[in-house]
Amino acid sequence: MAKAHFSVDDFKSEVLGKGLARTNRFEVIIIAPPGFDVTGSTASRVSLLCETASFPLLNITTKQHRIYGPAYQRPVTSEYGGEGIPFTFHVDRNMDIKVFFDNWMQNIVFRDSYNVAYQSSYVTDVEIYQLDEQNNYTYGIKLLEAFPRSLNVMELNHSAQNQTHRLTVLFAYRKWELIL
């Protein structure tokens, strides 16, 4: 009779020796696009106040292929983005984070004319890093040609005491690449 390859002792040794990646250990770096007038401190505060982020998906689309006998799946293309990636940000008292994204989006589609700006003026790269307990980068990806696609509503509520605003921003991007 064949034995299983899984061993509880090996698993414990792996986890205790190398550790596991923690979801709360991450850093997001968002740099304002070229031509977008914003101070460096605002851009660094946007990155600092990022509460939630995600690593993007990578999906390979397949097509059934049959030459003879049973069909098999053949890779056709890859999908790097889907509908985009949501990021949630804490909003500061002066609403600088909200203003940052409002202005960015208004520089994509102009409010009065509804003209769309040139892509080079509103896209930027966004970096997402996994950190270890010593704040070392252990994994990183870069979203290429990213921009905010939508801002969620921010509810105002008299009965919600001791709560702070959070802003969820859905970023669209062309593709992503591994950088670490």
Residue pairs with C-beta under 8 A, 6 or more apart in sequence:
19 132
19 133
21 130
21 132
21 138
21 139
22 133
25 130
25 131
25 132
25 133
25 135
26 53
26 128
26 129
26 130
26 131
27 47
27 128
27 129
27 131
27 137
28 47
28 50
28 53
28 87
28 126
28 127
28 128
28 129
29 47
29 126
29 127
29 128
29 129
30 43
30 46
30 47
30 50
30 124
30 126
31 43
31 124
31 125
32 38
32 42
32 43
32 100
32 104
32 124
33 104
33 121
33 122
33 123
33 124
33 147
34 120
34 121
34 124
35 121
36 103
36 104
36 107
36 121
36 122
38 100
38 103
42 96
42 100
43 100
45 92
45 96
45 97
46 89
46 97
46 100
49 89
49 90
49 91
49 92
49 97
50 87
50 88
50 89
51 88
51 89
51 90
51 166
52 86
52 87
52 88
53 85
53 87
53 88
53 128
54 85
54 86
54 128
55 128
55 130
55 141
56 80
56 81
56 82
56 85
56 141
56 143
56 173
56 176
57 79
57 80
57 81
57 82
58 78
58 79
58 80
58 176
59 78
59 79
59 82
60 75
60 77
60 78
60 79
61 75
61 76
61 77
61 78
61 79
62 73
62 74
62 75
62 76
63 73
63 74
63 76
64 71
64 72
64 73
64 74
65 71
65 72
65 73
65 74
66 72
80 173
80 174
80 175
80 176
81 172
81 173
81 174
81 175
81 176
83 170
84 149
84 170
84 171
84 172
84 173
85 143
85 170
85 171
85 173
86 168
86 169
86 170
86 171
87 168
87 169
87 171
88 166
88 167
88 168
88 169
89 97
89 166
89 167
89 168
89 169
90 97
90 164
90 165
90 166
91 97
91 98
91 154
91 164
91 165
91 166
91 167
97 167
98 151
98 154
98 165
98 167
101 148
101 151
101 167
101 169
102 151
104 122
104 147
104 148
105 148
105 151
107 117
107 121
107 122
108 116
108 117
108 122
108 147
108 148
109 115
109 116
109 117
110 116
110 117
119 145
122 147
123 145
123 146
123 147
123 174
124 145
124 146
124 147
125 142
125 143
125 144
125 145
125 146
126 142
126 143
126 146
126 171
126 173
127 140
127 141
127 142
127 143
127 179
128 140
128 141
128 142
128 143
129 137
129 138
129 139
129 140
129 180
130 137
130 138
130 139
130 140
131 137
131 138
132 138
137 180
138 180
139 180
140 178
140 179
140 180
141 176
141 177
141 178
141 179
141 180
142 176
142 177
142 179
143 171
143 173
143 176
144 173
144 174
144 175
144 176
144 177
145 173
145 174
145 175
146 171
146 172
146 173
146 174
147 171
147 172
147 173
148 169
148 170
148 171
148 172
149 170
149 171
149 172
150 169
150 170
151 167
151 168
151 169
151 170
152 167
152 168
152 169
152 170
154 165
154 166
154 167
157 163
